[in-house]
Amino acid sequence: MDKELMKILAVLFLVRAEDHNKRKEFWGAVAYSNAYDWLCYAIEGRDDCLSMFDGYDIAEKFVKDNPDVAAWELEEIFDKREK
């Protein structure tokens, strides 16, 4: 994992959260703030913290069942899954 690139991504999330907050689009601010938290936990290897978020169990099982799926493929796979 390229930690410098991950930190750039973290700052990008914070910039987006701040922008949404300034425009009073709190749903966007919260979403980017959550993504920032998740990324920081992942960088630090804190799966104990990540596991507290809703959906972690689904994500963990999916990744274990599909170890060779590229990240870019995830959106398409999730769009097709039964809800």
Buried (B, 14 or more C-beta within 10 A) or exposed (E): EEEEEEEEBBEBBBEBBEEBBEEEEEEBBEBBBEBBBBBBBBBEEBEEBBEEEEEBEEEEEBEEEEEEEEEEEBEEEEEEEEE
